[in-house]
Amino acid sequence: MPRRYHVYAPEFQVLNVLSSAGASILAIGYFLPLGYLLWSWKYGKVAGPNPWHATGLEWTTPSPPPKDNFEVSPVVIEGPYEYDPVATEAEWKEEHV
């Protein structure tokens, strides 16, 4: 459809209204996350080095990681699927309270 019409033909009016409504919904969809991002930058709590209390090696290095990641080779004592977020949260609370 050509642009910059001050009055659309009757057969295109419904499509124009639907398109405008869709663009408005899309704009809201962009501004909500942007607003939440700005709010969290100003008022949000700073996440620690391991906010999920994960047991993987990627969470044991500082951020940003050093050039070689580890000064000595790490020893893995837990399996890859031994993560329990509920138990880990309880342990973390006991250590930090």
N, C-alpha and C positions, 0 to 999 in steps of 0.2 A: 504494500500500500504506500502511496506517495506520502511524504512528510509535509508538515506545516499546513495542514488544512484547518481552517477555522470552523468548518462544519463538515462532519463526515456524512457520507451517503447512509441512508437508513439501514441498509443491509450490513454495513460495517460498524455501526454504532455499538452494538453489543460486544463485538470483538474488541473495540477500543476500550470500553469500560472494563472488560475482563483483563486486558493487558495492563491497564493502569492499576487495577487492584492487585494483580500479580506483582507488578513492580513495587508497589507499596509494601506488600508482604515481604518481598525480597530485601527491601531496604531495612525493614525492622529486623530481619534475620541477620543482617550485617551489623547493625548498630547495637543489638543486645550483647553479643560477645565482645564488641569493642568497649562498650560501657562497663561490662564486668571486668575486662582486662584493666581498664583505667582505675576502677574501684579497687581491685586487688593490689595494684601497684601502690596505691596510696594507703589503704587500710588493711591489706592482707598480712597474715602472719608469714614470716620468713621461714621457708622450709629448711630443715637441717640437711646434713650431708647424706642421710639415709632416711627420708621421710616415711618410707613404707616398711622399714626395718627388715629389708630383704637380706638374704644370706649369700647372694652371689658375689663373686669377686669384683664385679664392676662397681659395687657399692663400698668397697673397702679402700678405694683410692681417693685422694682429695680431689676437689674440683677447682680449677682445671687440673687434670692429671699431670704428673711429672713426665719427663721425656720417656723414661723406661717403665712407667707405671708402678713397678715394685722394685725396691732396692734389693730385696732377696726374693727368691722364688717362694710363692705362698704354698702352704700345705692345706689341701682341701680335706676337711674332716666330715663334711655333711654331704648327703646325696643331693642331686639336682632338684628333687621333688619333696624335700623335707621341710618346706616353708609352710608355717601355719600362722596366718596373720592374726588370729585371735590370741593364740598363746604368746606370740611375739609381742603383741601390744600389751598384754598383761605383764610380761617380763620387763618390758621397757618402762612401764609405769612403776613397777616395784623398784627398779634401779634409779629412777629419777624423782621419786617422791620423798 
